[in-house]
Amino acid sequence: MATPRGQVNENTDDTTDAREDGIHSIQVYTDVSKSERGVGAAVVIFKDDKIRHKKHKLDGCFSNNQAEQLAILKALENIQNMDTNHKRVQIYTEPNSTGISQKIRSH
């Protein structure tokens, strides 16, 4: 099924166990890809002993930069909805993909 132009299809949300890093922060990694079939954005969130995976399927009108920015936004929305006392978020993206720093810290 085709996604309407400019719309995001959030098709997966998986959570698995991970090793606690002891830093008491949340780490986010994003990655995007673009092909003739559309644009995909992936987010992986590491928090305590959990790993959360989120994939977003976008149509071809999104650029890689827009998809990367959307992945960051979706990650922050996801973190905002988590039950957490963590005050620090580290976001790692592709260099130069968003026009902002590769590592973002939120307090």
N, C-alpha and C positions, 0 to 999 in steps of 0.2 A: 504494500500500500504506500503510495507516495505521500510525503509530508508536504503540507501547504507551504508556499514560498515564505521563507523567513521563520518558520516554526521549528521548534525543538521537539523531538520525540525522545523522551526519557524512558529507555527500554530495559534497563537493568539497574539493580541496586543490591549488591551482594556484600555480606559482612563475614569475615573469617577472623580467626584468632591470629595474633601477632605477638612478638616479644616486647615487653615493656622496656623503653629506653631509659627511664629514670630522669629525663630532662623535664618532664611535666609540661610539655608543649605538644601541639598538634602539627604534624608535618603533612603537607599536601603536595602531590606531584600531578602535573597535567601533561597531556600529550594530545596532539591533533593530527589528523591526516585528511587529505583531500584526493578524490579520484573522480572519474566520470560518473560514479554512482552517488556522489554526494560528499558531505564532510562529516567526519566523526570527531568527537572530543571525549577524552577519557579523563577521569579524576580518580586518584587513589588517596585516601585519607588514612593516616596512621594516628591512632589515639589510644594511649594506654596499651592494652593487650588486644586491640581490635584493628582490623584493616577493613575499610569500607571502599568498595569499587562502585563507580558510577559511570555509565556510558551514555552519551547523547548523540543521536543521529540528527544531522541537520541537512537541509537541501543544499544544492550547489551554489546558491547565491551568497553564502557565507565565505569570507576569505579565511585563510589560516589564522590571521591576526584576530579577526572577530571571533572565531571559534575558540581560540586560546583565552580571550577575554571573557567569553561566556563560560568557559570551564572554570575560570577563577571565580566568577560570580556565583555559579552553581555550588562550588565548593564552600564558599563563605555562607551561602544560604543553608547548606546542609549542616555546617558546623554550628550556625546560629540555632538550629533546631535540635542539636544534641544536648543531652544532659551532661554538662561539663563545667568544672570550675577552672579549667585551664585559661590562662590569660595571654598566652603567646601562641601565635600561629605562624608557621614558616611555609611559604609557598614557593615551589620550584617549578619554573616553566622553561621552555626552550629559549635560548638567548636571542634577544632582538625580536621575539615574536609578538610582543605586546606593546612595545614602545615604552615599557616601564622596566624597572630593575628586575633582574632575574630572581632575586630573593626579596620577598616582601615580608615585613614583620608587622604584626598588628598587636597593639596593647590594649 
